[in-house]
Amino acid sequence: MGIFAWRNLLTRPMRTLLALIGLSIPILGVLGLFSLSNGLRNMVGDTLSQIEGVMVIRENAPSPVFSTLPADLAARIRKIPGVRSVAPEVWGLAPNVEGQGLLARSVGGLMSKKGPGALWDQTVISGQDIPAHKNLKSAVFPRSVREHGEGRFLDDRDRGSTNIVISRKIAKNFPDAEGKPRQVGGTLKISETVFNIVGIYDTGSLLLDVVVVMDIESARKILKMPAELVSSMYVEADNPPGYEALCQTIERDEPGVDARSMNEVQADFGSLMGEVDKLLMMTVSLALLVGIVGIVNTMLMSTTERFVEFGVLRTNGWSQTNILSLVTLESAFLGLLSGVVGCILALAGTSLANQFINGGLRLGITPYSLALGVGLSIVMGTLGGLYPAWRAARMVPMEAIRLGSH
């Protein structure tokens, strides 16, 4: 029966092709959206894996950029048992880089080849308490300069100075007068201040490679933040595996702050992406519904044209169950074909898209996603064929032959 059902699809190639396109496109959408979701998960996971400490920010603040804390909080956190080092930081969006403000950079990026990806490239200032950061063992930017960058990282010589460390991405995004990427020894104008570039880092992360690192006092001047405030505290523990307990202690002793280990941040992001996945499924379900309607229409037209065939089969001993199984199997095969085509298109599309995406974001389709796509397509195809199959199976043999002969 399976061979018979397959041949029936091949005898009507145009109708089969149209139904296949109608269902394969929603499957392509499902896999494309989930590949983006998986890419974001992997990117955030890779980024957080580079950060080992605890980030202390104001309660309910989404990130250090939107947080303010009293500067004297650092001294109180240092007294908590289990704390090895505390490094205050000042964070903020760069107000103006090389004459380009936030709005100009966003609009200009959207109009350029970067497109929507430019929204990820908003330059961020990180002002660091240099003596405190020297004591850190897990600082990301110094390690990146040593392992993948150029020049040097900030040290005591840079306290109160206009020396900065930038990423390769920033160096490319703001080329010099000759159109070349900024180099160590060059300058970068932020707001009204000309800064000297002493180091270039490259973390490979879309989230980290937008940061300009400078002395905390220089950052306060640029961001107009008073001396009694900071944005966050980066905390290292004596015993790194005990970060979860340390977070609880800090939040208990200092009401009004959030102490977040990177494991907690990753778990929160995973929960957020889970909700996003549900929203994506609700969105593409409309497209899947359209695909099912296409299958129903195709199979209805097919059964209407084959009344004589079904009548002859019934008179030759086929039961209603046999007819029902035949038509349902045809629609299931149509769903299988659509799923395979959708998966092939999704794999080709993500491979092509990855050629133009940088910054650590990689679209990826997992074997689970492929299995989900094919399985979903088969289920949708089968459901779409149930009514036409039932309609064909319930016809009286001679009545089917009489209707089909007209």
C-alpha positions, -999 to +999 in steps of 0.1 A: +000+000+000+029+023+007+042+020-029+007+025-042+003+057-021+037+070-033+029+065-070-004+083-065+015+114-054+039+112-084+010+109-109+000+145-099+034+163-097+022+199-100-005+196-072+020+176-051+046+203-056+023+232-046+012+213-015+048+205-007+058+242-009+028+253+012+040+231+041+078+232+037+079+270+041+063+269+076+088+241+085+116+263+072+103+291+094+102+269+125+137+256+120+150+291+112+136+307+143+148+279+165+183+281+149+184+318+159+173+309+194+200+282+197+225+306+183+217+332+209+218+306+237+253+294+225+266+330+222+255+339+257+268+307+271+302+312+254+303+348+267+294+339+303+319+310+303+346+337+301+333+354+333+338+335+365+330+359+392+299+375+407+283+407+394+267+429+420+242+455+407+212+474+419+181+452+425+159+449+394+185+465+371+187+445+338+225+451+335+253+472+349+247+499+323+214+507+340+226+503+376+239+526+403+253+516+437+270+536+465+308+535+461+313+526+498+294+493+492+328+478+481+343+482+515+313+464+532+314+435+506+351+430+512+343+422+549+320+394+540+336+360+547+346+341+515+352+373+494+387+374+479+385+406+458+360+434+450+364+456+419+341+486+415+331+495+379+313+523+361+293+514+330+274+534+304+266+539+268+292+560+250+275+593+244+295+602+213+323+584+195+342+602+167+314+626+163+287+599+160+260+599+187+239+570+197+211+578+173+235+585+144+253+552+150+220+532+151+205+548+120+238+548+101+243+511+109+208+502+098+213+520+065+247+503+060+256+467+052+254+458+088+217+462+088+199+453+121+231+438+134+243+474+140+220+476+170+243+451+187+273+474+181+264+502+204+296+512+221+297+508+259+322+524+283+336+504+312+354+524+338+375+502+361+391+508+395+426+498+382+442+488+415+412+467+425+410+450+391+447+441+392+439+417+420+413+398+399+422+363+386+393+360+362+392+394+345+382+389+308+397+419+291+433+416+304+434+379+294+420+387+260+447+413+254+474+389+263+460+359+244+444+374+213+451+411+212+478+437+209+496+462+231+489+460+269+461+463+294+456+492+318+479+494+349+488+519+376+504+542+349+469+548+335+451+560+366+435+593+359+448+593+323+431+592+289+445+558+280+420+532+268+418+496+256+394+488+227+383+458+208+392+449+172+355+454+164+355+490+177+388+496+158+371+485+126+338+503+133+356+537+138+384+537+112+410+565+112+412+593+086+427+570+061+399+545+065+421+519+083+412+503+116+425+520+147+458+507+160+477+507+193+493+541+196+464+558+178+436+579+193+398+577+196+376+607+204+348+600+229+326+630+237+350+659+237+380+639+249+407+624+228+418+591+242+450+572+235+447+535+226+472+514+245+457+480+239+434+460+217+415+429+228+394+404+210+370+381+230+351+369+200+318+377+217+292+400+202+283+411+237+318+419+250+335+433+220+316+466+222+333+478+254+359+506+257+378+500+289+393+530+307+401+543+342+371+547+365+377+585+370+379+591+332+346+571+328+329+592+355+338+624+336+325+611+303+293+596+318+288+625+342+286+601+372+294+615+407+323+601+427+301+586+453+284+562+428+295+532+408+275+509+385+285+475+397+310+455+417+328+425+403+334+400+431+357+370+433+354+343+460+381+325+479+364+293+468+349+297+433+326+267+436+309+285+464+296+314+443+260+306+448+263+307+486+283+339+483+255+355+462+229+346+489+251+361+516+257+394+498+220+398+490+211+390+527+237+414+541+231+442+516+193+447+508+186+463+475+213+446+455+213+417+431+244+394+433+244+373+402+268+344+395+272+336+358+254+302+363+224+321+376+225+346+347+227+317+322+198+299+339+177+331+338+186+336+301+177+300+294+143+306+310+138+337+290+146+320+258+122+292+267+094+318+268+107+333+235+105+298+220+069+295+230+061+328+215+079+318+183+059+286+181+026+305+185+037+328+157+047+300+132+016+280+142-004+303+120+019+294+090+015+258+099-022+261+099-020+275+064+001+246+054-025+222+067-052+239+048-031+234+017-028+197+024-066+194+030-073+212-003-048+190-022-061+158-008-098+168-013-091+176-050-073+144-053-100+122-038-127+140-058-109+131-091-105+095-080-140+085-071-140+058-099-107+045-086-120+042-050-152+026-063-133+000-083-110-007-053-141-012-030-157-036-055-125-056-056-125-062-019-109-031-004-125-021+029-133+014+042-103+010+064-080+003+034-092+034+016-088+055+047-053+042+052-044+048+016-054+085+015-040+091+050-007+075+039-005+097+009-009+129+030+017+115+055+041+110+026+034+146+015+042+158+050+074+138+051+085+153+018+077+188+030+097+182+062+127+169+043+126+199+019+121+223+048+151+208+066+174+210+036+164+247+030+170+255+066+204+239+066+214+257+034+199+290+048+218+289+081+250+280+064+246+310+041+236+333+069+266+323+090+289+336+062+277+371+070+273+370+108+302+376+131+308+384+168+303+349+181+267+345+169+263+313+149+230+299+137+228+262+144+202+235+136+206+206+160+196+170+152+167+174+176+155+204+156+157+185+124+138+156+139+112+180+153+108+196+119+103+163+101+080+149+128+059+181+129+056+180+091+044+144+091+019+151+118+006+182+100+004+163+067-014+134+084-039+157+101-045+175+068-054+142+051-078+128+077-110+145+065-104+138+028-096+102+037-128+099+058-148+114+030-134+090+004-137+059+027-174+064+035-186+064-001-207+035-014-187+017-042-213+020-070-222+056-060-185+065-062-182+050-097-213+068-108-202+102-095-167+098-109-179+089-143-197+123-147 
